[in-house]
Amino acid sequence: MTDVLSPESGTPTLRLSTPGDLIAAVPVLMGFHPRDSLVVISTACPVGGRVGLTLRVDLPLPEHRDDLAAMVVQTITTAGDTGPPGGAVVLVVAAPGPLGLPPGREVAGLVAAGLRECGVAADSVLWAAGTRGGEPWRCYEPCGCTGTVADPSSSVAMVHAVADGRVVEATREDLAARLVPADPAAIGRREALLRDGDPLPTDPVRCVADAVAAAGGGAPRLDDRAAVALVAALGTAEGRDTALRLTCGLAGSPRPAPADPCAAEALWAALTREVPDPEAAEPAALLALAAQLRGDGAYALVALDRAEQAWPGHRLTRLIGGLLASGVSPARLRTWLGSQD
């Protein structure tokens, strides 16, 4: 499994003075504590600067090392808005191997060498047993650098994450669990309504706009008819286009005032949990977009996974997934979507 996350432009620059500080920031960047993973964090210049694209992949089997390393290098050097980064940190997160030796040396070395061949300084090639406070870390290079991970819960990165409304889960599975269907009985009732051909709303645009506006007052509450009507409206071109604009916080008929993107995100999350498959794909894809625009790439990725699970090959899921995989920044993504009139 591969996770590619782009930072939100305008986020504060974090001062990370040691490898332990940097490793403590990884769960904030990812949205969860990775394990058995290779993580590559690009930076704006060889000696640091603003964090750019962050990529996480499962550690490969030995026979897949070369192919995976080539994919990682290509992604880091070609994705994004501004060309290859100036520098990168290569990190393996995994339990110690036999005799306490750090695992993953070979794949980390392949990635670091590939990045250097592309002109990207990969001066930090690290291993950590985990990303929680007190876990040991060390450099693979023969410099002898060792230490322990700083406490992520008290880091500056975590403070900014909490302020932005992001939640760090223990595992990626815990993050995905936030989108598990909430009430199987309600899902069954709504599936029956959809199967019986419950009539479409007469005005899909107003249906979507009114639902987003109502969600601004707190946690969205959707009865059976409202949930079915809304997901049916999202299945129309007019309703889907309106939803995309409102997710970006843009004004849209019939409401001239700009929408609250937080309300839109809360609504798509609720609808993803409260309607059956394959209809859940539409709000899940919109949720992925909303999370990415907010700078929460980890939540965006699990929402995309949920959309693909609900409807393999879903058109909007493919579109948004392609945009996220390209490494385009949330700010550039918001500008592009706002120009599609």
Stockholm file with secondary structure:
# STOCKHOLM 1.0

chainA/1-341         MTDVLSPESGTPTLRLSTPGDLIAAVPVLMGFHPRDSLVVISTACPVGGRVGLTLRVDLPLPEHRDDLAAMVVQTITTAGDTGPPGGAVVLVVAAPGPLGLPPGREVAGLVAAGLRECGVAADSVLWAAGTRGGEPWRCYEPCGCTGTVADPSSSVAMVHAVADGRVVEATREDLAARLVPADPAAIGRREALLRDGDPLPTDPVRCVADAVAAAGGGAPRLDDRAAVALVAALGTAEGRDTALRLTCGLAGSPRPAPADPCAAEALWAALTREVPDPEAAEPAALLALAAQLRGDGAYALVALDRAEQAWPGHRLTRLIGGLLASGVSPARLRTWLGSQD
#=GR chainA/1-341 SS CEEEECCCTTCCCCCCCSHHHHHHHHHHHHSBCCCSEEEEEEEEETTEEEEEEEEEEECCCGGGHHHHHHHHHHHHHHCSSSSSCSEEEEEEECCCCGGGCCSCHHHHHHHHHHHHHTTCEEEEEEEESCSSTTCEEEESSTTCCEEECCCGGGSHHHHHHHHTTCCCBSSHHHHHGGGSCSCHHHHHHHHHHHHTTCCCCSCHHHHHHHHHHHHTTSSCCCCHHHHHHHHHHHTSHHHHHHHHHHHTTCCBTTBCSCCCHHHHHHHHHHHHHHSCTTTTHHHHHHHHHHHHHTTCHHHHHHHHHHHHHHSTTCHHHHHHHHHHHTTCCHHHHHHHHHTCC
#=GC SS_cons         CEEEECCCTTCCCCCCCSHHHHHHHHHHHHSBCCCSEEEEEEEEETTEEEEEEEEEEECCCGGGHHHHHHHHHHHHHHCSSSSSCSEEEEEEECCCCGGGCCSCHHHHHHHHHHHHHTTCEEEEEEEESCSSTTCEEEESSTTCCEEECCCGGGSHHHHHHHHTTCCCBSSHHHHHGGGSCSCHHHHHHHHHHHHTTCCCCSCHHHHHHHHHHHHTTSSCCCCHHHHHHHHHHHTSHHHHHHHHHHHTTCCBTTBCSCCCHHHHHHHHHHHHHHSCTTTTHHHHHHHHHHHHHTTCHHHHHHHHHHHHHHSTTCHHHHHHHHHHHTTCCHHHHHHHHHTCC
//
